[in-house]
Amino acid sequence: MNAPAKLLLLLGALFVTLFTSCADPVTPTLEISPTSRDLVSGETLQLTVTRRYPAGPVENITTRVTYTTSDVSIATVVPQGGAVTARTNPGSVIIKAYDPISDATVAATFTVARQQIRSIEVSPTPAIVLARGATQQFTAVATYNDDSKRDVTQEVSWSSTNVGAVIVDDAAPTKGIAKAVANGDASILATDPVTRVQGRSIVFVTGVSPVLVSLLVTPNPGVVNVARTVPFGAVGVFSDGSSQNMTNAVTWSSSRTDLATVDGAGIATGVAAGDVTITATGPEPSTTIKGSAALKVQP
């Protein structure tokens, strides 16, 4: 083969190589993880985005893409971070990630479940004293896992632990209205029908128009070692001469929380050596009635 022919053959091969290279560009693909997930209100999830080449490396570009959400009331996303947070509204939402280098977009779909109730507070709380025949409207406020609150008085199920003393209506629109029918006490329960989360308040029923006149706190004095506990009790004396155990109805407090603390059930815990006063305050409408006891905390 003469020289011009060889040169022509080489040029032809080079042209084919260049044409083939230009006709087959390397196009990366985007991948997002996870591609779908069920979330509950308040939950946060971190997305991961990678750029994958057909015959090359896989790059983590999570912080180099731009994220958007289809509905901010269902879920939000950090535009340059990829952290997804489920909001209070239930439903489905699409989160997209856009890569300006490859001019490609990838998406993930999330389903946000209805808010989850964490706790229910029943008011009046923690207790109330009623005369026989008296009625009281109780209300229920739910706290959800995102710390939001909502009145659920008409949505919960109401019940009494002692219908011989107190009955409570569970039919709309009079849900939560309790009536004192006989001397005694009962817990009024508000129960979420889905999660079975409960809140409660206590009703004490006495004779006609009784008044709490005093509280007796025992032991008095009490003694406890540091890091140990001692239970206190409270007995209420009423104007008709009756008395009832009100340990779980009163509000407990300590005069020196640096020396001793006390919880809602009257259990005191020694913190440091010293002298403390433990006080029990009567429930509504008797919050001016107080009883106290001395507590010595020993090393």
Beta strands, then each sheet from edge to edge (+ up, - down):
strand 1: 29-33
strand 2: 36-40
strand 3: 44-46
strand 4: 48-52
strand 5: 58-60
strand 6: 66-69
strand 7: 75-77
strand 8: 83-86
strand 9: 91-99
strand 10: 104-113
strand 11: 117-123
strand 12: 127-131
strand 13: 135-137
strand 14: 139-144
strand 15: 149-151
strand 16: 157-160
strand 17: 166-168
strand 18: 177-180
strand 19: 184-191
strand 20: 198-206
strand 21: 212-218
strand 22: 222-225
strand 23: 229-231
strand 24: 233-238
strand 25: 243-245
strand 26: 251-254
strand 27: 260-262
strand 28: 267-270
strand 29: 274-281
strand 30: 290-298
sheet 1: 1+ 4- 5+
sheet 2: 2+ 10+ 9- 6+
sheet 3: 3+ 8- 7+
sheet 4: 11+ 14- 15+
sheet 5: 12+ 20+ 19- 16+
sheet 6: 13+ 18- 17+
sheet 7: 21+ 24- 25+
sheet 8: 22+ 30+ 29- 26+
sheet 9: 23+ 28- 27+
end
